[in-house]
Structure formats: structure tokens, C-alpha cells
Amino acid sequence: MKLLFKIGFLVILSACVQETKRKSATENLSDPFLDDHSYSNLNEIKTRHLHLELDVNFESKKIFGVARHRMLNLNNSDTAIFDIKGLEIQKVTTGEKNSENEVDFVIGKYDKDSILGQPLLVQIHPKDSIINIYYKTTENSEALDWLEPKLTSSKIHPFLYTQGQAILTRTWIPIQDSPSNRFTYSAEVKVPSQLRAVMSAKNSKDKSTNGIYKFSMPYSIPSYLIALAVGDLTYTSLSSNTGFFCEPQLTAKCKSEFVDLPKMLAAAEKLYGKYQWDQYDILILPFSFPFGGMENPMLTFINPTIITGDKSLVSVIAHELAHSWSGNLVSNKTWNDFWINEGFTVYFENRIMEELYGKETADILALVEIYELNDEILRIKNSKHPEDSKLFLNLNYRNPDEGMTDIAYTKGAWFLKSLEASAGRKVFDNFLKNYFASFAFSTISTKDFIDYLEKNLLSKNKIDFNYNDWINKEGLPDNRVEIVSPRLAYIKNLAAKFSAGEDVFAPKIRYERIRIKNKIKKRKIVEQIKKEDFITQEWQMFLRYLPKSISIDKLESLNSYFGFNRTENAEIALDWFTLCINANYDGVLPDIESFLRKIGRRKFVLPLYEMLAQKPQYKNFAKTLFNSQKNYYHAITKNSVEKLFEN
């Protein structure tokens, strides 16, 4: 009867947890434990340290694990609640390893949208401080991407990586999956002996002979920053505390592309204080990785699309490095506060690029982002959630991925640029440096930031600045700073001339008279615009300034000069393919297909499928291609594209 009573109590508690989970964050902006996207009872009991024991099995495509949570019980709670999704829980115990007692647990039902997964409720004694959860992953563990050898650079060995942001860590680790709780972690990971495991932690530079790797993250982090990758990897050092892991075939390209990484770190430290994470390494993943980069501490995960041979896309590295301060050091408390992570990071990234490559280049990068932001604001305005163009969001009942738009990134950065313009750079830099120091290794809400801003910048310096329109109103406020770039003005003029029929890229021949040995001779001079005359972002804007109604003849002319159909630069490819799809240029479809069979980064994949699906003549082509390719994409990309073909 006692066991039945306990289980019955847990079932009732599970129902209550699911019922109360759906309170709106806007009703409790200052509640330090409220998170619309976690079932965990952090106000009662929370993880302080997590130790993982993981066995990675490529044959079954499963991870067999034990998650050992060392807990802080705040309220003498007899129940600890964890988040799970797509996991098989085998048993739960309390106590130190090899001296454990099995305890009762109940798994609640999936939430109605299957976004949050399920609550795992564990019955404990209030004095229990260690909870051990034995589990294995399943085919529904969406954080995991198991890649066959043919999808890697080596074509010999398989590859595995995880992507936990925003709420997918719960799909490979049973955990209190809220950014509001930070904890340290350690791990022991067993992998096939020919492969190497790396994590967002201290990594050994040497390959293990027995396939067992041990990791330690001594600094507290939120759950979404726990990351694992397993593959045929080598390590190359770039300085005493920077380097990169990659498949051996990519080493030479990576060394050339990322040579400025130590300079980036030095520039970042010069701006906002000492790097706090000891080592800064990057890991180059296969092309299926859904993002340009992920700021996992000590080991940034990077998509190979940024390797262009000319370092034109290394701003992605600057962005992920900046996260070592904004996001990793100071994190958003909930996913409604996501702009606190990304707005600060885009601002910081731009400052690093300015420090290394000059203000002219940094302004071009910023204006490209602002161009994209204006498009995003228009899209959001016409969507079913026009309120999503506010910085502070209400994502209750929604997947937090829906808040990962240019609003958080670029509107957030523009907000900070505008604050800088009002305060002056010197004052604002001092404010930010103190901000990172004051909130180091903690999470903050939008309200926390506003309070700090009021006290430490605005009131202190008698600055009148309307921040409310940025935080709580849709669109862009009137008090935004403006950025001007003469180089982009020239590019816009060039696009206008080409659109009007002038062949601005054709070679122009002129002659000049020169004296050679007392004789006047004519010298032939050929002038022609070359691809290398402009940086990637200038070419992007050239393509965007061209009219959607551009003729196929003009597109073919452009392609004959610059070979855009088969460009290795994914950023340019996206803008080029966008132009071609809008112009109904069928000749580019084979190149689009090749691109979508190679690239898995959502930034490029989703808009291309979206544009193709909106064209009646291309929809079947897009759907057939996606169905043949979808198992190659990570779940984040796959789930986003799948919605396009639901009807």
C-alpha cells in the first residue's frame, strides 16, 4: 500500500506540474524560477554538479548513460523533477556510486504539443543529495545527429554530434533543462577506439588508446551548453590557449582560415576583460550541423560553410568567441530573454571585427545584418505572431526556437549600438565591462538588465534614453543610430546600372601614351571588375539590390563572369539562388539540388525550400528532394523544413 500511495502521489503531482507549467512569463517577469519551457522544480531542488557516464554505440545509434546529479535541496523537497524527451529511463537510484538505493519514479504524459517532452518525477528523502538516472537514448533523441561515413570528410568513419540549444539537451540527458540553473559537470565517455570524443569542457589534446575519455567543466554553465562530438578528429594548436579539432582532411584549410583566432581572443580581452574559460578551441563539424556555430564553452562547434579560403566569413568565429562573455558568462534566464544572449554577442562580434579589420568593414557587416533585420520585421509583421518583433518575448505554448530570429540578434545589437551612441563609446565600454564582471557565471532576466542599465548607465550619467520601445514594442524605435557605408552606396549604384542594361562587368579597354627610350608609344590597358575586388558581404548586397524581376539573360551574364551557380561561398549561394528562383531560372535547379544535398545549415536550407515550395512549378521538386535528404539533416533543420510540406 505504501508503494502504491507514493506512485499515486507522483502521478497526481505530475498532472499538477503539467497544468501549472503553462503560466505566461509576462505575468511573472521577475519570478527567478519561472521558465515556460521546463518542468523542473528549481525553486525546491536543483542540480549543482552533474557527472555523466556515457557509452556511445554507433551500431545501435544509441548512447547508454548514467546521469549522476548532485543536488541542492532548498525546501526539504521529497520530489525532484527533471525534463526528458525521447529517452528510455531504466532505473533511478540515490546515493554515491556503488552504494545506491533504487527509488520510485513516474514519467508524466507528453505536453499537448510535444514540445517540452515529459516530466520525470523522482521520489527522494529530503536528505538525499545524489540522484542517479540510468537511461538510454532512442531514435527520438533529437539532439543527436548520427552520420554515416559517406556524410563526413573522411568517408571512412562515422560521426556523432549533439546540439542542445534551446531545449534539446533533455533528449540525450535527463536533466533540469532550464537556462536559469547553472552547474558544473564532468564526464567519462566510452567510444570506439579508432574515434575521439570531445566535449564542451577541458579536452585532452592526445587521442586515447582504449576509447575512454574523461572531461571536466569546472565553471558553472546552463544545460544547453553541454555538448559532445565523436569522430575521426585531430588537434592543431594555434597558440598557448587556442586551437581546433577537425577531421584530418580539413587541417590545412582550417589552419589557414582560422589563423587570426589568437588575435580575435586578444581583441576581445582588450575590450571587455580577461577570457574566463582557460582554453578556447573550435571543432569543425560535418555539413549537416544546423547552425553556423554554437558557443559551447571551451569548444565552439563550427559549420564548415564558413571555410571559404579567404577568411571572409570568420565573423562567425568572432561571434562565437564573443559568446564566451555574452551568453556563456552571462546567460539569459529564460528563452523569452534570448536577446540578452544574442544581442550583446552581435554587438561584441562587430566590435571585434572593427578592432581587427577596421570600421569600414565592420560597418558593412552591420548593414548586411540590418538589411536582413528589415526583411525579418516585415515577415513577422505579416505572421500570426506580430508581437515577435519585440525584444522581450512571450513564447509560452511555443517552441523557443521560434524566438531565434534576427530580432534577438540584430535588433538587440542595434539597441546596444544606439545606447553606445547616446552614452559615448568610452562610457559604454566601461558599462559593459562592469556588466560582464557583475553578472559573471549567472543568468539574468530582461528586468534584471533594465534595473542594471537604469542604475549603472542612464541615471549615473544623466542619459535620457527610451529603452521601453526596444524591449516591449514591435518593430524599430525612432531613437536608433544610423550607419552609413560609402562602399555599399557604390555597390547599390553598380547594381542599378547593371539592372538598367549597362554591362558594368565587361572589360573596358583604354590606351595611354607612355615614353619608352625617348619614343612615345601607346600601352593597352584592360580594366574589368573582378570577384576579388569586393568582399563577400558587398557581393551579397549587390545581389540583393538587383530587382526580383531581373531577366534570365542578365542572370546568365552574371554567372558567366563570376560562376555564382557553383560558388563555394554558401552566403553568396543563398542570395544568388534566391534571385534565380524569383526569376524562374530553371537552369539553376541542378546546382540548388547539389547545394541542398551537401549543406544542412538551417540558415541556408530553410529559406531555399520555402521559396521553392511557394512556386507551383518547383514545389514537387522541393518536396521530392527534401524527402530523399531529410534523414541527413539534423532534427532542428528537418523539423523546420517539414512544416512547409504539411499540407
C-alpha positions as CSV (number, residue, x, y, z in Angstrom):
1,M,0.0,0.0,0.0
2,K,2.8,2.4,0.8
3,L,4.4,2.0,-2.7
4,L,1.0,2.4,-4.4
5,F,0.4,5.6,-2.4
6,K,3.8,7.0,-3.4
7,I,3.2,6.2,-7.1
8,G,-0.3,7.7,-6.9
9,F,1.1,10.8,-5.3
10,L,3.7,11.2,-8.0
11,V,1.1,10.7,-10.8
12,I,-1.1,13.5,-9.2
13,L,1.9,15.7,-8.8
14,S,2.8,15.1,-12.4
15,A,-0.6,16.3,-13.6
16,C,-0.3,19.4,-11.4
17,V,3.1,20.2,-12.8
18,Q,1.8,20.0,-16.4
19,E,-1.3,22.1,-15.5
20,T,0.7,24.9,-13.9
21,K,3.6,24.9,-16.4
22,R,1.6,27.0,-18.9
23,K,1.6,30.3,-16.9
24,S,2.7,33.2,-19.1
25,A,6.1,34.6,-18.4
26,T,4.8,38.1,-18.9
27,E,2.7,37.6,-15.7
28,N,5.8,36.9,-13.6
29,L,8.6,38.8,-15.3
30,S,10.7,38.9,-12.1
31,D,10.0,35.4,-10.9
32,P,13.5,33.9,-10.6
33,F,12.4,30.3,-11.1
34,L,9.7,30.7,-13.7
35,D,10.6,29.0,-17.1
36,D,7.8,28.3,-19.6
37,H,10.0,25.6,-21.1
38,S,11.0,23.4,-18.2
39,Y,9.0,21.1,-15.8
40,S,11.8,21.2,-13.2
41,N,11.1,22.4,-9.7
42,L,14.2,24.6,-9.4
43,N,12.6,26.6,-6.6
44,E,12.7,23.5,-4.4
45,I,15.7,21.4,-5.6
46,K,18.3,21.8,-8.3
47,T,21.5,20.3,-9.7
48,R,24.8,21.7,-8.6
49,H,27.1,19.2,-10.3
50,L,26.4,16.6,-13.0
51,H,28.6,13.6,-13.7
52,L,27.9,11.6,-16.9
53,E,28.9,8.1,-17.6
54,L,28.3,7.5,-21.4
55,D,28.8,4.6,-23.7
56,V,28.4,5.7,-27.3
57,N,27.3,2.8,-29.6
58,F,27.4,3.5,-33.3
59,E,25.9,0.1,-34.3
60,S,22.7,0.7,-32.4
61,K,22.9,4.5,-32.7
62,K,22.3,4.9,-29.0
63,I,24.0,6.3,-26.0
64,F,23.8,4.3,-22.8
65,G,24.2,6.6,-19.9
66,V,24.1,7.3,-16.2
67,A,23.4,10.9,-15.2
68,R,24.6,11.5,-11.6
69,H,23.1,14.7,-10.2
70,R,24.5,16.2,-7.0
71,M,21.5,18.2,-5.8
72,L,20.9,21.3,-3.6
73,N,17.6,20.8,-1.7
74,L,16.3,24.2,-0.9
75,N,13.0,23.3,0.7
76,N,13.4,19.8,2.1
77,S,11.6,18.6,-1.0
78,D,10.7,14.9,-1.3
79,T,10.4,15.1,-5.1
80,A,12.9,16.1,-7.8
81,I,11.5,16.9,-11.2
82,F,13.7,16.5,-14.4
83,D,12.9,17.1,-18.1
84,I,13.1,14.3,-20.6
85,K,12.1,13.7,-24.2
86,G,12.9,10.7,-26.4
87,L,14.7,8.9,-23.6
88,E,14.2,5.4,-22.1
89,I,14.6,5.6,-18.3
90,Q,15.7,2.3,-16.9
91,K,16.0,3.0,-13.2
92,V,16.7,5.7,-10.7
93,T,18.8,5.5,-7.5
94,T,20.0,7.8,-4.8
95,G,23.4,7.8,-3.1
96,E,27.1,7.5,-4.1
97,K,28.2,5.2,-6.8
98,N,28.3,1.5,-5.7
99,S,26.3,2.4,-2.6
100,E,23.0,3.2,-4.2
101,N,19.3,2.7,-3.3
102,E,16.7,2.3,-6.0
103,V,13.8,4.8,-5.7
104,D,10.4,5.2,-7.2
105,F,9.8,7.5,-10.2
106,V,7.0,8.4,-12.5
107,I,7.1,9.8,-16.1
108,G,4.3,12.2,-16.9
109,K,2.5,12.5,-20.2
110,Y,3.8,14.4,-23.2
111,D,2.6,18.0,-23.3
112,K,-0.1,18.6,-25.9
113,D,2.3,20.0,-28.5
114,S,5.2,17.5,-27.7
115,I,7.5,20.5,-27.4
116,L,8.6,20.2,-23.7
117,G,8.6,16.4,-23.6
118,Q,7.8,14.9,-20.2
119,P,8.4,15.5,-16.5
120,L,10.4,12.8,-14.7
121,L,9.4,12.9,-11.1
122,V,11.7,11.1,-8.6
123,Q,10.7,10.3,-5.1
124,I,13.5,11.0,-2.6
125,H,14.3,11.6,1.0
126,P,14.8,15.2,1.8
127,K,18.4,14.4,2.9
128,D,19.3,12.7,-0.4
129,S,21.9,14.8,-2.2
130,I,22.7,12.5,-5.2
131,I,20.2,11.2,-7.8
132,N,21.4,8.7,-10.4
133,I,19.3,8.3,-13.5
134,Y,20.1,5.2,-15.7
135,Y,18.9,5.7,-19.3
136,K,19.5,5.2,-23.0
137,T,18.7,7.4,-25.9
138,T,16.3,6.5,-28.7
139,E,15.7,7.4,-32.3
140,N,13.6,10.2,-31.0
141,S,16.6,11.9,-29.2
142,E,16.6,14.9,-31.4
143,A,19.8,16.5,-30.1
144,L,21.8,13.7,-31.6
145,D,22.9,13.5,-35.2
146,W,24.4,10.1,-36.2
147,L,26.2,10.4,-39.5
148,E,27.2,7.6,-41.8
149,P,30.8,7.7,-43.1
150,K,29.7,9.0,-46.5
151,L,28.5,12.2,-44.9
152,T,31.9,13.0,-43.4
153,S,35.0,14.4,-44.9
154,S,36.9,11.2,-44.4
155,K,34.2,9.0,-45.9
156,I,35.7,6.2,-43.7
157,H,34.5,6.7,-40.1
158,P,31.0,7.7,-38.7
159,F,30.4,10.8,-36.7
160,L,28.1,11.9,-33.9
161,Y,27.5,15.4,-32.5
162,T,24.9,16.9,-30.2
163,Q,23.0,20.2,-30.4
164,G,21.2,21.1,-27.2
165,Q,20.0,24.7,-27.7
166,A,17.3,25.6,-26.9
167,I,15.6,22.6,-25.2
168,L,17.1,19.5,-26.8
169,T,19.6,18.6,-24.1
170,R,16.7,16.8,-22.4
171,T,16.6,14.5,-25.4
172,W,20.1,13.0,-24.6
173,I,20.4,13.7,-20.9
174,P,17.7,13.5,-18.2
175,I,18.2,17.0,-16.7
176,Q,16.6,20.1,-15.3
177,D,16.7,21.7,-18.7
178,S,16.4,25.4,-17.9
179,P,19.0,28.1,-18.6
180,S,18.1,29.7,-15.2
181,N,20.1,26.9,-13.4
182,R,23.9,26.8,-13.8
183,F,26.0,23.9,-12.6
184,T,29.4,22.3,-13.2
185,Y,29.8,18.9,-14.9
186,S,32.2,16.0,-15.5
187,A,32.0,13.0,-17.8
188,E,33.6,9.7,-18.7
189,V,32.8,8.7,-22.3
190,K,33.5,5.4,-24.0
191,V,33.7,5.4,-27.8
192,P,35.1,3.1,-30.5
193,S,38.9,3.1,-30.1
194,Q,39.5,4.5,-33.7
195,L,37.5,7.6,-32.8
196,R,38.0,10.5,-30.5
197,A,35.4,12.1,-28.1
198,V,35.4,15.8,-27.3
199,M,33.1,17.9,-25.1
200,S,32.3,21.4,-24.1
201,A,34.9,21.0,-21.3
202,K,38.6,20.5,-20.8
203,N,39.7,18.3,-23.6
204,S,42.8,16.1,-23.9
205,K,45.0,17.0,-26.9
206,D,46.0,13.3,-27.1
207,K,44.0,10.5,-28.5
208,S,43.1,7.7,-26.1
209,T,44.3,4.2,-26.9
210,N,41.3,2.5,-25.3
211,G,38.5,4.8,-26.4
212,I,37.8,6.2,-22.9
213,Y,37.8,9.9,-22.4
214,K,37.4,11.9,-19.2
215,F,36.2,15.5,-19.1
216,S,35.8,18.3,-16.6
217,M,33.9,21.6,-16.8
218,P,34.9,23.4,-13.5
219,Y,32.8,26.5,-14.3
220,S,29.0,26.6,-13.9
221,I,27.1,26.6,-17.2
222,P,23.4,26.2,-18.2
223,S,22.3,22.8,-19.5
224,Y,22.0,23.8,-23.2
225,L,25.8,24.3,-23.3
226,I,26.6,20.6,-22.6
227,A,27.9,19.2,-25.9
228,L,29.5,16.0,-27.2
229,A,31.1,15.1,-30.5
230,V,32.7,11.8,-31.6
231,G,34.6,11.3,-34.8
232,D,38.0,10.9,-36.6
233,L,39.5,14.1,-35.2
234,T,42.9,15.6,-34.9
235,Y,44.0,18.7,-32.9
236,T,46.0,21.6,-34.2
237,S,47.3,24.3,-31.8
238,L,47.2,28.0,-32.9
239,S,48.6,29.5,-29.6
240,S,49.1,28.6,-26.0
241,N,45.3,28.6,-25.4
242,T,43.7,28.4,-28.8
243,G,43.4,25.7,-31.5
244,F,41.0,23.5,-33.4
245,F,39.8,19.9,-33.8
246,C,38.8,18.7,-37.3
247,E,38.8,15.7,-39.5
248,P,42.4,15.2,-40.8
249,Q,41.4,16.1,-44.4
250,L,40.5,19.6,-43.3
251,T,43.5,20.5,-41.3
252,A,45.4,22.6,-43.9
253,K,42.2,24.6,-44.8
254,C,41.3,25.2,-41.2
255,K,44.8,26.4,-40.2
256,S,44.8,29.0,-43.0
257,E,41.2,30.1,-42.3
258,F,41.5,30.4,-38.5
259,V,45.0,31.9,-38.3
260,D,43.6,35.1,-36.7
261,L,41.9,33.3,-33.8
262,P,44.6,34.3,-31.3
263,K,44.3,37.9,-32.4
264,M,40.5,37.7,-32.0
265,L,40.8,36.5,-28.5
266,A,43.3,39.3,-27.7
267,A,41.0,41.9,-29.2
268,A,38.0,40.6,-27.2
269,E,40.0,40.7,-23.9
270,K,41.2,44.2,-24.7
271,L,37.5,45.3,-25.0
272,Y,35.7,43.6,-22.1
273,G,38.1,41.9,-19.8
274,K,40.0,38.6,-19.3
275,Y,38.8,35.4,-21.0
276,Q,37.4,33.3,-18.1
277,W,37.4,29.8,-19.7
278,D,41.1,28.9,-19.8
279,Q,41.1,27.3,-23.3
280,Y,39.3,28.4,-26.5
281,D,39.2,25.7,-29.1
282,I,36.9,25.2,-32.1
283,L,35.6,22.0,-33.6
284,I,34.7,21.8,-37.3
285,L,31.7,19.5,-37.8
286,P,30.2,17.9,-40.9
287,F,28.0,20.0,-43.2
288,S,24.7,18.7,-41.5
289,F,25.3,20.9,-38.4
290,P,22.2,23.1,-38.3
291,F,23.9,26.4,-37.3
292,G,26.9,28.5,-38.4
293,G,28.3,28.0,-34.9
294,M,27.4,27.0,-31.4
295,E,29.2,28.7,-28.5
296,N,29.8,25.6,-26.4
297,P,32.3,26.7,-23.7
298,M,35.9,25.8,-24.3
299,L,34.9,24.1,-27.6
300,T,32.9,26.1,-30.1
301,F,31.1,23.9,-32.7
302,I,31.5,25.3,-36.2
303,N,29.9,24.6,-39.6
304,P,32.4,24.1,-42.4
305,T,30.4,26.5,-44.6
306,I,32.4,29.3,-43.0
307,I,35.6,27.9,-44.6
308,T,35.9,29.9,-47.8
309,G,39.6,30.1,-48.3
310,D,39.6,33.9,-48.0
311,K,38.6,34.3,-44.3
312,S,35.5,36.3,-45.5
313,L,33.1,34.6,-43.1
314,V,35.3,34.5,-39.9
315,S,32.9,36.9,-38.3
316,V,31.1,33.7,-37.2
317,I,34.1,32.8,-35.2
318,A,34.2,36.3,-33.7
319,H,30.5,35.9,-32.8
320,E,31.0,32.5,-31.1
321,L,34.1,33.8,-29.3
322,A,32.1,36.8,-28.1
323,H,29.6,34.4,-26.5
324,S,32.3,33.5,-24.0
325,W,31.3,36.7,-22.4
326,S,27.7,37.3,-23.5
327,G,25.7,34.1,-23.2
328,N,28.2,31.8,-21.6
329,L,29.4,34.1,-18.8
330,V,26.1,36.0,-18.5
331,S,23.2,33.9,-19.8
332,N,19.5,34.6,-20.5
333,K,17.3,33.4,-17.6
334,T,14.6,32.1,-19.9
335,W,14.2,31.7,-23.6
336,N,11.9,34.8,-23.6
337,D,15.0,36.7,-22.7
338,F,17.1,35.3,-25.6
339,W,18.1,38.7,-26.9
340,I,20.3,39.1,-23.8
341,N,22.5,36.3,-25.2
342,E,22.4,37.2,-28.9
343,G,22.0,41.0,-29.0
344,F,25.1,41.5,-26.8
345,T,27.0,38.9,-28.8
346,V,26.3,40.5,-32.2
347,Y,27.3,43.9,-30.8
348,F,30.5,42.4,-29.4
349,E,31.3,40.5,-32.6
350,N,31.1,43.7,-34.6
351,R,33.5,45.4,-32.2
352,I,36.0,42.5,-32.6
353,M,35.7,42.8,-36.4
354,E,36.3,46.5,-36.2
355,E,39.3,46.1,-34.0
356,L,40.9,43.6,-36.4
357,Y,39.7,44.6,-39.8
358,G,38.7,48.3,-39.5
359,K,35.5,50.3,-39.0
360,E,34.7,50.3,-42.8
361,T,34.5,46.5,-42.9
362,A,32.6,46.3,-39.6
363,D,30.0,48.8,-40.8
364,I,29.5,46.8,-44.0
365,L,28.9,43.6,-41.8
366,A,26.5,45.5,-39.6
367,L,24.5,46.9,-42.6
368,V,24.1,43.5,-44.1
369,E,22.6,42.3,-40.9
370,I,20.3,45.4,-40.7
371,Y,19.1,44.7,-44.3
372,E,18.2,41.2,-43.1
373,L,16.5,42.5,-40.0
374,N,14.2,44.8,-42.0
375,D,13.1,41.8,-44.0
376,E,12.6,39.8,-40.8
377,I,10.5,42.6,-39.3
378,L,8.2,42.6,-42.3
379,R,7.9,38.8,-42.3
380,I,7.0,38.9,-38.5
381,K,4.5,41.7,-39.0
382,N,2.6,39.6,-41.5
383,S,2.8,36.4,-39.4
384,K,0.4,35.1,-36.7
385,H,2.8,36.5,-34.1
386,P,3.5,40.1,-35.0
387,E,4.5,40.7,-31.3
388,D,7.6,38.7,-32.0
389,S,9.5,41.8,-33.2
390,K,9.7,42.9,-29.5
391,L,13.0,42.1,-27.7
392,F,11.3,40.5,-24.7
393,L,9.1,37.7,-25.9
394,N,6.2,35.6,-24.7
395,L,6.9,32.1,-26.0
396,N,4.5,30.2,-23.7
397,Y,3.0,27.2,-25.5
398,R,5.6,27.6,-28.3
399,N,8.9,26.1,-29.3
400,P,11.6,28.6,-28.1
401,D,13.3,28.1,-31.5
402,E,10.6,30.4,-32.8
403,G,12.3,33.2,-30.9
404,M,15.7,32.6,-32.5
405,T,15.2,35.3,-35.2
406,D,17.1,38.4,-36.3
407,I,15.1,40.3,-33.7
408,A,17.2,38.8,-30.8
409,Y,20.4,39.1,-32.8
410,T,20.3,42.3,-34.8
411,K,17.6,44.4,-33.2
412,G,19.3,43.5,-29.9
413,A,22.7,44.6,-31.2
414,W,21.2,47.8,-32.7
415,F,19.7,48.6,-29.3
416,L,23.2,48.4,-27.8
417,K,24.7,50.4,-30.7
418,S,22.1,53.1,-30.1
419,L,22.9,53.1,-26.3
420,E,26.6,53.5,-27.2
421,A,25.8,56.5,-29.5
422,S,23.9,58.2,-26.6
423,A,26.4,57.4,-23.9
424,G,29.6,57.7,-25.9
425,R,31.9,54.7,-26.6
426,K,34.2,55.1,-23.7
427,V,31.4,55.3,-21.1
428,F,29.5,52.5,-22.7
429,D,32.5,50.2,-22.9
430,N,33.2,50.8,-19.2
431,F,29.5,50.0,-18.5
432,L,29.7,46.7,-20.5
433,K,32.9,45.6,-18.9
434,N,31.4,46.1,-15.4
435,Y,28.2,44.4,-16.6
436,F,30.1,41.2,-17.5
437,A,32.0,41.3,-14.3
438,S,28.9,41.9,-12.1
439,F,26.9,39.0,-13.6
440,A,29.7,36.6,-14.3
441,F,28.6,32.9,-14.2
442,S,25.0,33.8,-13.6
443,T,21.7,34.1,-15.5
444,I,19.7,37.3,-15.8
445,S,16.3,38.3,-17.0
446,T,15.3,41.3,-19.1
447,K,14.1,43.0,-15.9
448,D,17.5,42.4,-14.3
449,F,19.2,44.1,-17.2
450,I,16.8,47.1,-17.2
451,D,17.4,47.6,-13.5
452,Y,21.2,47.4,-14.0
453,L,21.0,49.7,-17.1
454,E,19.0,52.3,-15.2
455,K,21.3,52.4,-12.2
456,N,24.7,52.0,-13.8
457,L,24.5,53.8,-17.1
458,L,21.4,56.0,-17.5
459,S,20.9,57.6,-14.1
460,K,24.6,57.6,-13.3
461,N,25.4,59.6,-16.5
462,K,22.2,61.5,-16.6
463,I,21.3,60.0,-20.0
464,D,17.7,60.2,-21.3
465,F,17.1,57.1,-23.4
466,N,13.8,55.4,-24.3
467,Y,14.6,51.7,-23.9
468,N,11.0,50.6,-23.4
469,D,10.3,50.9,-27.2
470,W,13.1,48.5,-27.9
471,I,12.1,46.0,-25.2
472,N,8.3,46.0,-25.3
473,K,7.2,47.4,-28.7
474,E,7.2,45.9,-32.1
475,G,9.5,47.0,-34.9
476,L,12.3,49.5,-34.7
477,P,12.2,52.6,-32.5
478,D,12.9,56.1,-33.7
479,N,15.9,56.6,-31.4
480,R,18.1,54.1,-33.3
481,V,21.5,55.1,-34.5
482,E,22.1,55.2,-38.3
483,I,25.1,53.6,-40.1
484,V,26.4,54.7,-43.5
485,S,28.8,52.9,-45.8
486,P,30.1,54.6,-49.0
487,R,31.3,51.2,-50.3
488,L,27.7,49.8,-50.1
489,A,26.4,53.0,-51.7
490,Y,28.8,52.3,-54.6
491,I,27.6,48.7,-54.8
492,K,24.0,49.8,-54.9
493,N,24.8,52.2,-57.8
494,L,26.6,49.4,-59.6
495,A,23.5,47.1,-59.2
496,A,21.3,49.9,-60.5
497,K,23.5,50.4,-63.6
498,F,23.5,46.6,-64.3
499,S,19.8,46.4,-63.9
500,A,19.3,49.3,-66.3
501,G,21.2,47.4,-69.0
502,E,24.8,48.6,-68.7
503,D,27.3,45.8,-68.8
504,V,29.3,47.1,-65.9
505,F,31.4,43.9,-65.7
506,A,32.5,43.8,-69.3
507,P,36.2,44.5,-69.9
508,K,36.9,48.1,-70.7
509,I,39.9,48.9,-72.9
510,R,41.7,52.2,-73.0
511,Y,45.1,53.3,-74.2
512,E,47.6,55.6,-72.6
513,R,50.7,57.2,-74.1
514,I,54.0,56.4,-72.4
515,R,57.6,57.3,-73.2
516,I,60.0,54.4,-73.8
517,K,63.6,55.2,-74.7
518,N,62.6,58.7,-76.0
519,K,59.8,57.3,-78.1
520,I,56.1,57.8,-77.4
521,K,54.2,54.6,-77.5
522,K,50.6,53.5,-76.8
523,R,50.0,51.0,-74.0
524,K,46.8,48.9,-73.9
525,I,45.1,48.8,-70.5
526,V,42.3,46.4,-69.8
527,E,40.1,47.3,-66.8
528,Q,37.5,44.8,-65.5
529,I,35.8,44.3,-62.2
530,K,36.9,41.1,-60.6
531,K,35.3,38.9,-58.0
532,E,38.1,39.6,-55.5
533,D,37.6,43.4,-55.8
534,F,34.8,43.2,-53.2
535,I,34.3,41.3,-50.0
536,T,31.6,38.6,-49.7
537,Q,29.2,41.0,-48.0
538,E,29.5,43.5,-50.8
539,W,28.6,40.8,-53.3
540,Q,25.7,39.8,-51.1
541,M,24.3,43.3,-51.2
542,F,24.9,43.6,-54.9
543,L,22.7,40.6,-55.5
544,R,20.1,41.8,-53.0
545,Y,19.9,45.3,-54.7
546,L,19.0,43.6,-58.1
547,P,15.3,43.6,-58.9
548,K,13.3,40.4,-58.4
549,S,12.1,40.9,-62.0
550,I,15.6,40.6,-63.4
551,S,15.8,38.8,-66.7
552,I,17.3,35.3,-67.1
553,D,19.6,36.8,-69.7
554,K,21.1,39.1,-67.1
555,L,21.5,36.2,-64.6
556,E,23.3,34.1,-67.2
557,S,25.5,37.1,-68.0
558,L,26.4,37.5,-64.3
559,N,27.1,33.8,-64.0
560,S,29.4,33.8,-67.0
561,Y,31.5,36.4,-65.2
562,F,31.5,35.1,-61.7
563,G,30.4,31.5,-61.7
564,F,27.8,32.1,-59.0
565,N,25.9,28.8,-59.8
566,R,28.7,26.8,-58.3
567,T,30.2,29.2,-55.8
568,E,31.8,27.6,-52.7
569,N,30.6,30.5,-50.6
570,A,27.3,29.5,-49.0
571,E,26.3,33.1,-48.2
572,I,26.6,34.2,-51.8
573,A,25.0,31.0,-53.0
574,L,21.9,31.7,-50.9
575,D,21.4,35.2,-52.3
576,W,22.2,34.0,-55.9
577,F,19.7,31.1,-55.7
578,T,17.1,33.4,-54.2
579,L,17.5,35.7,-57.2
580,C,17.3,32.8,-59.6
581,I,14.2,31.2,-58.0
582,N,12.3,34.5,-58.0
583,A,13.2,34.9,-61.7
584,N,12.0,31.3,-62.5
585,Y,15.5,30.5,-63.8
586,D,15.1,26.7,-64.3
587,G,18.8,26.3,-65.3
588,V,20.0,26.7,-61.8
589,L,17.9,23.8,-60.3
590,P,20.6,21.2,-60.6
591,D,23.0,23.5,-58.7
592,I,20.4,24.1,-56.0
593,E,19.9,20.4,-55.7
594,S,23.6,19.8,-55.3
595,F,23.8,22.6,-52.6
596,L,20.9,21.2,-50.6
597,R,22.3,17.7,-50.7
598,K,25.6,19.0,-49.2
599,I,24.5,21.7,-46.8
600,G,22.5,21.1,-43.7
601,R,22.8,24.6,-42.0
602,R,19.2,25.8,-41.4
603,K,20.0,29.4,-42.3
604,F,20.5,28.3,-45.9
605,V,18.3,25.2,-46.2
606,L,15.1,26.5,-44.8
607,P,14.7,29.7,-47.0
608,L,15.6,27.8,-50.2
609,Y,13.0,25.1,-49.5
610,E,10.5,27.8,-48.5
611,M,11.0,29.7,-51.8
612,L,10.8,26.6,-53.9
613,A,7.7,25.4,-52.1
614,Q,5.9,28.7,-52.8
615,K,6.4,28.3,-56.5
616,P,3.9,25.8,-58.0
617,Q,6.3,24.7,-60.7
618,Y,9.1,23.9,-58.1
619,K,7.1,22.6,-55.1
620,N,7.2,18.9,-56.2
621,F,10.9,19.2,-57.0
622,A,11.5,20.6,-53.5
623,K,9.3,18.0,-51.7
624,T,10.9,15.1,-53.5
625,L,14.4,16.4,-52.8
626,F,13.6,17.0,-49.1
627,N,12.1,13.5,-48.7
628,S,15.3,12.0,-50.1
629,Q,17.5,14.2,-48.0
630,K,15.7,14.8,-44.6
631,N,17.4,12.0,-42.7
632,Y,20.7,13.7,-43.4
633,Y,19.6,17.0,-41.8
634,H,19.8,17.5,-38.0
635,A,16.3,17.5,-36.3
636,I,16.5,21.3,-35.9
637,T,16.7,21.8,-39.7
638,K,14.5,18.8,-40.5
639,N,11.6,19.9,-38.3
640,S,11.7,23.4,-39.6
641,V,11.5,22.4,-43.2
642,E,9.0,19.6,-42.6
643,K,6.3,22.2,-41.7
644,L,6.5,23.6,-45.2
645,F,5.1,20.4,-46.7
646,E,2.5,19.5,-44.0
647,N,-0.5,20.5,-46.2
